[in-house]
Amino acid sequence: MLYNLLAQYADQGGIFNLFRYLTFRSGGAVVTSLIICFIFGPMIIRWLKTKQKKGQPIREDGPQSHIVAKAGTPTMGGFMILLALGISTFLWADLSNKYVWAVMIVTLGFGAIGFVDDYLKVTKRTTGGVSGKVRLLLEFAIAGGVAWWLSSSDGTELALPFAKNFLVNLGIFYVPFAMLVMVWAGNAVNLTDGLDGLAIVPVIIACAALGFIAYMVGSTVYADYLGITYVGGAGELTVLCAAMIGAGLGFLWFNAPPAMVFMGDTGSLALGGMLGSIAVVIKHEIVLGIIGGLFWLETISVIVQVISFKLTGKRVFRMAPLHHHYEEKGWAEPTIVIRFWIIAIVLALAGLATLKLR
């Protein structure tokens, strides 16, 4: 909103000229999101505690240490993230940019699904909320609508890493592919959200990497230099990623061990959907698989565990997702969290390296 209101005065010079620059508005978005979390975070947590009484229901089949350590902690803290992200994006992004709206539709749509899921869990005092089939159906519906909208204007090509300006036309398979990317990302982050601070920092890291790539693909100069596909207007997603970084850091202040609040499905589904939709817009879906490799590991651990148990009656891991396996092995929670953060940083750097290895 500030951009749309003040950029028209940029020709007059002075402070208004700053609103032309993505870097300035991205910095403003980070600070705005962070301040919103710091101001409203304590109030939101108090409100959630009042409404939820006993906090988030703890899985009985999960680590036994969680039953005592995490009992009474409120969930749905993703509302704090989405509030800060939404307001900051509204203030600093170019609201005439279709990509901003496409990503926000997926983010808020997935967040709404997660909110209903969390609400049912809290009110019914059960770890089962919206049924898996219904949840996936709703996610695919939102992702499918956005994927079709993007394909109708931007084409159906898939960019391949390690190859300069090389596109594969997926044709009718593009929309299902884009849907899978967004839905996978949403649920992968959801699976990763199991320990204090475990999911939010890798999401921040992934947002930083994708924001940098969005800035590159949105510039004809940088896109040409790096040999990557130029996507006009995609650079505006840098502001949105910056807003998410600020919101994530603000949430981490309250989610750091021992957590005062959990993001719940309200946050994890929304943030994963956001990562997936950004990757689709900037045509770096495959690179997201590298940057978000930690989420892949968590997802694959669950898939392998289920398949192994159904076929052989034996478990590959002591418990899935993967972070619970290491808990069962006796690793301290902070040790697991920090080591997973390190893995996320390494994978993000590997993903960024693909920009030059072409």
N, C-alpha and C positions, 0 to 999 in steps of 0.2 A: 504493500500500500504506500509506504514512504517513497519507494522507487517511482511508482506511477504518479504520485503527487508532485514530487520534487525534481525528478529528472528533466521535466519540461523546462526548468529554469537553469539547466546546466550550462547553456550558452552564455549566461550572465557571469560565469566564472565563480570564484570563491568556493564556499563549502558545498554548494549545490552540485558542482562539477564532480565531487567525489562519488555521487550516487551513480555515476556512469560505470564505475569500476566494480567488477565482481569481487575483487579482493577486499575492498572497503566494506561492501555490503555483507560479505561472508564473515568478516571480523565482527561487524555489528550483530549479526545473527548469533554467533557464538556467545557473545557477552549477554545479549538479551535473553537467550534461553537459560543461561546459567543463573542470571538474576531472578528470573521467574521461578525457577526451581528453589532457589534459596529463600525467596519470599513466601511462596505458596506451599512449598514442600511440607513444612511442619504442620500447617493447617490441614492439608490433605491427609497426612498420616493420622492426625488426631481424629479427623472425621471418619476415616476408614476403621480405626480402632473402635470408635463409638458404634458404628453400624455393624461391624463384624463380630464384636464381642470376643469370640474364641479364636479369631484369626483364620488363617488358611488351614483347611483340613490336611493332615499329613498322611501320606501313603503308608499303610501298614506293611506293605511288601517292599518298602524302601529301606534304606539304612536305619537300623534301630536307634542310632545316635540322634537322628533328626526328630524322633518323636518327642523327646524332651527339649533338645536344644532349640528347635524352631517352632515349638508349639506357641500359639498366641500371637505370632507375627502376622500382621495384616497383609493381604495381597491386593491386587488391582492397582499397584503403584505405577503401572504403565500409564494410568490416567495422567499422572504428573508429567511424564515424558511427552505424551501427546499434546497436553495443554501447552507446554513450553515450546514444543516443535511447531505446533499450529500457529500460535501467536507470533513467534519469531519469523516464520516463513511468510505469514500474512503481512508483516511489517516490512521485511527486507527484500523479498523476492519480487520479480516481475510477474504480476498476476495475469498478464496477457499471454504468458508463455504456457503452451499446452502441456509441455512435459512436467511442469510443476504440478498441474492439476492431475495428470495421469498418475504420478507417483503418490500424490496425496489421496487420491481416490482409493488406491490399493492399500495404503498405510492405514487410513481411517476405517476403511471397510473391513480389513482384517482385524483391526483393533476393536471394532464393534462386535465381531464374532467372538473374539477373546473375552470381551467384557461380559457378554451374555453367559459364556462358559464359566467364567469366574463367579459371576453372580449366582448361578445355579449351584455351584460347588459350595459356596459360602452359606447360602440360605438353606440348602438341603443337607448340609454337613456331610458331604460325600466327595470323594476324589473324582467322581464321574460327573461331568457337566453335560454339554451338548454332545450327542452321539457322534462318533467318529465319522460315520457316513454323511450325516447332515452337515457337519462342519466342513468336510472336504467338498461337498456339493456347493456350499455357499462360497467357499474360497475359489473354487474353479469358476463359478459364475462371475465373480468380481474380476478375477484375473483374465477370464476369457473376454469380457467386455472391453477391458483396457487393451488387451493384446490385439483384438480386432480393430479397435480405434487407431492404434499405432500403426498396424500393418496397412490400413487403408490409406494412410498418408505418407508413411516412411518406407513402404515396401516390405518384402518378406525375406530379406537377405540376412544371413548369419556370417559375422566376421570371424576369421580364424586367427588365433595368436600365432606368432612366429612367421607370419606371412604378410608382406606389405600390400595393403589395399586389396586383399583377396576375400571375395564374398562368395558364399554358397547360397543360391536361391532355394529356400526350402518350400516355396510354393504353398500348397494347402496345409503343409505340415508345420508352417511357421507358428500359427496361432496355438495349436496344441503344445508345441515346444515352449513357447513363451509362457503359456499357462503353467506348465510343469516347473519352469524355472522359478516363478513367483511362489507357487504353492510349496515347492520343495524348500525354498529359502525360509518361508514363514514357519514351517513345521520343524525344520532343522534347528533354527534358533530356539524354538519352543522346547525341543529335546535337550538343548544345551543348558537351558535355564534350570539348574538344579542345586547350585551352591551360591553362597553370597558373593556377588560381584563376578561370577563366572561368565555370564552371557553378555553383560552390558559392555565390558571393556573390549572383547573381540568385535562387538558390533560397532563401537566407536572407531576401532582400528580399521575395520572394513569400510566404514563411512569415509574416513580420511582418505583411504586409497581410492575408493570410487569417486570421491569428490575431486581428487587430483586428476583422475582419468577424464572425468566429465569436463573439467576445465580444458584439458588438452584436445579432446574430440570436438569441443565447441569452438575452437579457434582454427581458422584456416591455416594460419602460419605454423602452429605447433603440429596440427594433424598432418600437414604436408611434410614437415621435417621428420616426423616419426614414422610416416608411412602407414598411418591408421585412418580408418574411415571417418570422414568429417560428418558430424551431425549438427546442422545449424540450430542454435538455440539450446542445445544440451548443456552448454556451459552454465546455464542458469541453475542447474541442479547442484552446482557447487555451493550456492547459498543454502539450499535445503540440507545438504550434507553437513554444512557448518552448523546450522541450527540444531541438527541431531547430535552433533558432537557436544555442543553446549548443554543440551538437555540430558545427554548421557552422563556427562561429568557431574551435572547437578544431581541426577538421580543416584549416581555412585556415592555421593556424599552421605546419603541415607541408607544405601544398600551395602556399603562396605561392612565386612565382618566385625561384630555381629549385626546382621541386617535389622534395620528398624522397619523395613517394608520390603515386600517382594513385588516384582513387576507383574507377575502372573501372566496368564495368556493374553491379557489386555495389551501388555507391552511386547511380549516375545513374538506373538503372531504378527503384530503391526510392524515391528522393526525388521523381522525377516522378510515380510512382504515388501517393505520399503527397499531393502537391499536388492531383492530380486527384480523389482520393477525398474530400479535405476540401471541395473545391468542390462536389462532388455532395451531400455531407451538408448544407452550409449553403445549398444551392440558389443558388449563385453561379457556375454553370458558365460562363456567358457572360462574366461579369466576370473569370474566370480567363483568358479569351482576351485581355483587356486587360492585366491584371497580368503575365501570362506572355507578353506580346507578343514579347519577345526570343526565346523558344523557338519561337514561330510563325515569325519571320523566318528562323531557322536551318532549320526544317523545310521551309518553302516554297522556300528557296534550293535544297535538295536535290531537291525535286519538280520545280521548274522546270528545273534542270540535266538531270535524267534525261529528262524529256519532250522538251526541246529537242534533246538529242543523239540520241534515238531517231528523232525526226521529221525533223530537218534535218541531223544529223551535226555540228552546231555547238554550242558551249558558251556559255551566257549569262554565266557567271562563270568566272574563271580556274581556280577550284577550289571545290568545295562540301564541307561547309557554308560559310556566309557568312564565318566568321572566317578560314578558309583563303584565301578570295578576297583579303582585305586583307593577309594574309601575303605572298601572291604579288605584290601590288602594292608591297611593300617596307615596309609598316608594321611597326614593332617590336612584338614580342609584348606587352610591358607597355602599349603605347599602345592596342592593340586591346582588351585585357582591361579597362582602366580606362574606355575610352569605352563599351564594352558594359555595364559596371556603371552608368554614368551613364544610359544608355538604360533599363536595368532599373528604376532609381529613378524616372525620369520616368513610365514606364508604370505602375508601382505606384501612384504618386500619382494618375494619371489614373483607375485602377481604383477607388481609394478615393473619388474625387470623385463617382462614380456613386451613392454612398450619399445624397448631398445633392441631386443633380440629378434629382429625381423629382417 
